[in-house]
Amino acid sequence: MAIEFRNETDQSRYAMYVDGNLVSVADYRINGDSIAFPHTYTVPTFRGKGYAADVVGFAIDDVEENSARRVVPMCWYVGKWFDEHPDRAGLLTR
């Protein structure tokens, strides 16, 4: 199984592909020194495999490693992800 993560800047989303198939995305909007995540989606046939958590984890890692932006978790799933990863709460902003 080949897994690939991408920051698709032209579509303002982080995407996860498995064997070349798009399985999950985390949309984002940049506003100055913050990045908001308003929507996370997993293709229905791929749900229940943890792909949403994987793509959100990749997105948060990328934001932390490659910018000084703070995260606004507008999507309930991204908020839940931070609840499950309290060690990453330092990246949050309102």
Secondary structure, DSSP 8 states (H G I E B T S, - for coil): --EEEEEEGGGTEEEEEETTEEEEEEEEEEETTEEEEEEEEE-GGGTTSSHHHHHHHHHHHHHHHH---EEE--SHHHHHHHHH-GGGGGGB--
